[in-house]
């Protein structure tokens, strides 16, 4: 790749800022200036819609909230239109296609807001890639080539996307003026407005054009910023290739300073490689772990129940939440004992709902009972990450499990959120479809006629208010429990690394002071093993009663639903059976993982060449072996181990109880 000569004035001192760098590069325009102009153009578009999170000073403000509300409103209207056009295949598909664009937009807004602390660092690293290249003609040519590619990509993509949006906005107006046919840019029509009337068409057209004003610019700008980040990876790879060619030339040269120059070049290449790896992954495992947990803390803090960062204390918000939870249980028992005492379906629906209330209260009471233990437990989990940052192999383990944690949190949260959305809006869609009045949960306010129009509306509003705070709290606490379980797995895998190092030490014959090194390694392993046992025992102490309540509640719920379904189709029960089964499965899987890890650790210890140790080290190893034969695990209040055997046992008992009730 060839390029023109680049001239610059000598640089004196350290360039501390971008402006300092620009002041010395005026004779010929550096690719950095072109890149900076292109980036500023995209950020201006993002700033106009309130989501320029590439700015370190970004804070959520009124414009951001307005865009989020507009996007949510667009999505809700699209869902309503699916119902509106349920018998019109063409318009149904048209709305469905529009929903895909809405989903992409909401996903990008979520990404910008969720990673607002990381995006500025990513952008700063792209600038550093440009700033680090000064007088090397080949590297400057690489920057020039990729910057021109970036500019052409932006111009082409923007022209196509914005041009298409303008055509989509103007073309229906031209068709209407030409032959009077009413066509809309997108498949979205406002609710409660006749789309076939002249006024309805005008209102829908104006609403869709208003969406075109802010939606395409934001999508284009976000996509172009992604182009910049990806092309910067390519730039760094090509610059590394140039440096490797220089290294090869140095190796073949006969210069008297050859070795020193090779060492210097190798250090430069390693620094560039490490910077590239950091740029691609961006976050260390510790930062990723803390970021994921910070979302869970934020949710619990909004409920006044954050007992993981500090000891839980009474505050107005926590008192309010506990009063709401208490009211929920009181109303539920009133419904069972009074309102639905002669109604099997109503009583069953309420009792199934009470099970969730028991689970919620078990977690609240557990947080209060162990308000001093939870922060210590979380600190131990943090220490596992801190201790592993000094070893590359341990860092890889941390990165692997943190990725699993992130995916598990996202999957569980999305599943829970999807269930909440179905439970919330399903009854409304059913009411609009056939007029049947169904509620999300089986809880009815006392002294209100549930069959009247006003009673139905009051009960629905009350249940929707419960949905606002109950599922987020349950999801956040479950995700933090996942973090603790995966932390146990991390500690087991780190122990495996220590044991592998011990085995290597035992087999070495060229090491002076071998016995001392083996003894030191054994003590480190025993220390890590004791720390792991304390961590597992702390989790068992805190979560064992909660696990017992959850297993009982879910078992009772499954039996109850099956008993009702044997007589007639009960729609809520159809959803409760898979929900309860999945929740029970999720509860039992962590225990199985811990058992597998403990079993593998014991096998590894037995495989160590202990017979080659000296007698004092053998005694220490014997202690290690004895402790591994009785690993700590998780139980349901000490009565049953939490594993897949428990899951299968519960499923068998549910079936047995159901068959017994069937034969009565």
C-alpha positions, 0 to 999 in steps of 0.5 A: 500500500503506497501513499503520499509523503506526510510532513509534520513539524517536530513534536516537543514534549508530551502530547496530552490532548487531541488539540495538542496533537492537532496543533503540530499536524497542519502542513498536510492533513492527517487522516485523523482530521477527516476521521474526526469530522466524520465522527462528529457528524454522527455524534451530532445526529445522536445528540439531537435525539438525546443518546450521544453516550459516546460523550463522557459527560452524558446524562439521561435528560428530557430529550432522552426520556422523550425518545424512549417514550416515543420508541415505546409508544411506537412499539405498543401501537405496532402490537395493537395493530397486529390485533387490529389487522388479525384478519388482514394478512397483507396489513398484518405482515406489513405491521410485523415488518415494521415491528422488526425495525422498532425492535432494532431501534429499541435494542440500540437505545438499550445498548447506548444506555446500558454501555454508556460508561464503556462507549467513550473509552472505545471511541477514545481508543480509536482516536489513539490508534490515529494519534499513535501514527506519526511519521511512518509512511506505510502506517499513514497510508493504512490510516488514509486508506481505511479513513477513505473507506470509512468516509465512502461507507458513511456517505453511501449508507447514509444516502441509501438509508435517508434517501429511502426514508425520504422516498417512503415519506413522500411517495404515498403523498404523490400516489394520493395526489395522482390517483387518490389511493391512500398509502402509508409509509409504514404499517402502523396506524394510530389506535381508536382512529378509523384508518379508512376515513380521510381524517384518519388517513391524514393523522396516521400519515402525519404520525408516520412522517414524524417518526421518519424525522427522528428514527432513520437519523438515529439508526444511521448514526449508530450504524456508522459509529459501529463501522468506525469501531470495526474498521479500527480493528482492521487498522490495528491488525494491518499496523501489526502486520507492518511491524512484524515485517519490520521485525523480520527485516531486523532479524535478517540484518547484520546491524551491531545494535540488532539485538537491542532493536529486536527487543525494542520492536518485540516490546512494541508489537506486544504492546500493540497486540495487547492493546488490540485484545483489550480493544476487542474485549474492552472489559476485564472480567472484573469490570464485566462482573461488576457492570452486570451486578450493578444493574441488579443492585440498581433494581434492588436499590429502587425497591429499597432492598439492596442488601448486597453492597451494604447491610440492609437497613430500614428505609421508607422505600423498603417499608413501603415495599414490605407493606405492599407485599404484606397487603398482597398476601392478606388480599390473597388469603381473603380471596381464598377464604371468603371470596372464592370459597365455593369456586374451585377455579377462582380459589385454585388461581389465587392459591397458585398466585400465593405461591409466588407471594411465599417465594417473594417473602422468603427472599425478603425475610432471608435478606433481613435475617442475613443482612450482615452476611450478604455483603461479606458473601458478595465481597468474597465473590469480588475477591475471587475475581481480584485474586485471579487477575494476576494469572493469565490462565485464571483470567481466561477462566474468569472471562469464560464464566463471566460470559456465561453469567452475562448470557444467563442473566440476559436469558433469564431476564428476557424469559421473565420479562416475556412472561410478564408482558404476556401476563400483563397484556394477554388479558387485554387482548383477550378482552378485545378479542372476545370480551372475556374478562381475565386477570393476569394473576388470581388476586382480587381486591376485597369488597369489589365485585370482580364481575362488574366493569369497574371491579374488573378495571380496579383489579387489573390496575392493582395487579399491574401495579404489583407487576411493576415491582415484583418481577424486577425484584425476583429477577435481580435476586435470582441473577445474584444467586447465579453469580454466587453459584458460578463463583463456586465453579470458578474457585473449583477450576482455579483449584484445578490449575493449582493442582496441575502446577503441583503435579508439574512441581513434583515431576520436576528434577531440575529444581533446587528447593523442590520440597519447599516449593511443593510445600508452598504450593500445597499450602496455597491449595489448602488455603484456597480449598478452605476459602471455597468451603467457607464460601459454599457454607455461607451460601448454604446458610443464607439460601437453604431456607429460601430453597426449601420454601421455593421447592415446597411452593412450586411443588404445591403449585404444580399439583394444584394446577394439574388437579384443576386441569383434570376437570377443564381447560384452565388457561392460566394453568397452561402457562403456570405448569411450564413456568413452575417446572422451569423455575424448579429446574433452574433451582436444581441445576446449580447444585448439580454443577457444584457436585460435578465440580467437586467430583472432578476435583477429588479425581484430580487430587487422587491423580497427583503423584503424591508417592513421590513427595517427602514425608512432611509434604505427604502429611499435608497432602493427606489433609487435602485429600481428606477434605476433598472427600467430604465437599460442602454442597447446597441443600433444602434446609438440610433435608435434601441435596439440591441437584437433579435427583431432587428435581426428578424426585419432585416431578415423580411426587407431583405425578404421584399426588396427582394420580392419588387425587385423580382416583379419590 
